[in-house]
């Protein structure tokens, strides 16, 4: 009997002592308590959200989507800014690449993170000051707004999720949230950014939002909304009257006003970078414009994304450096600015129709050096594009199509008829198929390679296929040994004050065009455009009357923001992409060396590769991934897909 | 012991043999749906481009009131034909370079609905009579010139009197190709000529006789060229309306 007593006693003892804490959180998993009780935790949470913010930076290409290292099909090669050997036609963003998550799902993941943050932080409010709490809540709203902007500019109206969705507490049917109207999404973004502006502080860590970042983004988003209200002609309305694609034209003025007012908020807080700028000194203005992209203390940087080798890197230098300075990975010259882009700038000889002048009286003009043609070029152009023969990393970048060996008596006639995409005739021209060249003996006894060290090579696309190479954002002093993939870490400037000024000028122009005269909008647009032009070293507008049509403002934007992954979105919101790219072939400038003259001449021609660009009108609203519609059948697909 | 193994073996053979009798218990799709999208006033097919032009939209409502649409691309002469469909009840409409068959107003109310609800079975024919946005017509036949180019003469008119679908003329295009599939999705840009209009500039061209000449110098000889005129307005997805395809033999 006693035995049973012992057993019962032992059992009871075991039960009571065991199971004390079965409900212990696993120590290896980070919990809310670890994150939301100290500012280091908050910073870590924020760091991840910023890292996942869907911006088109050094790691974006339409072929492979957001945040991917391999950028050999550059964004600028679908907009007419550049030609590339790996991107030869117009396209919209690929839905999927290598089973990576779609932009749609990446955005909604981040929206959930932002909502979770905003809902959880107040529960831990006792750990922080009220000022900290409100600034962080503002920051979460900024991140959510920026993410919604990435969605709405792609897809039009999308489902608005403003709180953390719970499953299984909420039923599947409840979670199948339909799309809101495009207008409502822009209004939602506007409200979030207003909240962020009110709650965020004057300054923050570099790479994080402050109140002026929120205002700057608002000027951008509202300008998009206004443009769509004014220029869009696609309509998709659901059964409840929500206009999923398109915004009523009557709203244009409201949005342009919001864009203008938001841009003005940054007035006096930021300024154009002019640290080494000097009036009338083109060389100083050129160097100043180059430096603008590398000075961490630039007063022009509004919102940036920083990189740091080796933990957070990209490969911009490796992919885009001129062929002559190619790094060990064997990549180079992915971005080659088109002649169409170059011709927008001032300071180059031009024909009456605005195209570059390379001939006089049907004969080519001759130049001793290739840079002579660009002797008076706008400093901003030199800082954006490596012109043939210009100096980069202390070497002259040699871009030459070939050597012309024909007679030059009486001048050299055009090699091809105007508008031709044919290859050059080979009877009087020596050229090279690739970088291992056979030097050609000139009549004066010296030898010369047919093509320049940077190209053009007829059989090897890795060269300056347009006759130009990109300079903007390439580190000017990076040793070639470090020109490698995943070895670059220069800062991406997502929003700089120049864009805010251009937003302001465009909104002002549109407001004036819509008959608004509560402010002197044209005068303001004129002042702002001239600030940009003055810094760029371009020709100034003489009076507001020079803003005779919207293309003056738009071209200024294309020039200033070229190769910063903004132009494609602009062409979309202006609804001009399908006009600009309707079987378009872009132009190139081919420098030749005339053996008998010992001089250069230039042939402006259509892209010899005959790369044809046609923007499909459907792309103004991207296709919603089919998988998302299968998950949530209330989503209505955009027109035409 | 041996007996048990035999029993197991026999049992397994029996099990194997009786299972898997039916590889698939649902017949392969064998229903044909065909038809044409024709101009209501001329009775002719609406010319379009294959793949990115007219398409037929099927909503199968046999099982679900909110089905995922299924699309059939039409041929470039406006006819369509799909021989591998399942039988079922479908709401069928068409999208393309014509006044939409289903129109929704600002409040989401359907104000026009010319879609057809059809029991698709065996061989079903469904035709649609529509108003094209533009009606593009040849005037005479394209002429091969002595300088090696081709001259095409044509005119285009509004296909609908509804002002909601009379947007500005965007551009007109003489498409040239070396095979009979010719249109905005398939053309030789070395020879094809385009006129692009700004704003309302193109509206004056409606109804006038227009002549376009192939560009890029003499066409390479000893082959046939296929020509088609496309014209479009700024409406919606900016589909082109086309003429039919004309062949010009270049000696």
Interface residues (C-beta under 8 A of the other chain):
Chain A: X233 X234 X235 X237 X238 X239 X240 X241 X242 X243 X417 X419 X420 X421 X578 X579 X582 X583 X585 X610 X612 X614 X616 X617 X618 X629 X630 X633 X634 X637 X639 X640
Chain B: X52 X66 X68 X69 X95 X104 X105 X106 X107 X108 X109 X110 X167 X170 X171 X184 X187 X189 X190 X192 X194 X196 X215 X216 X217 X234 X235 X236 X237 X238
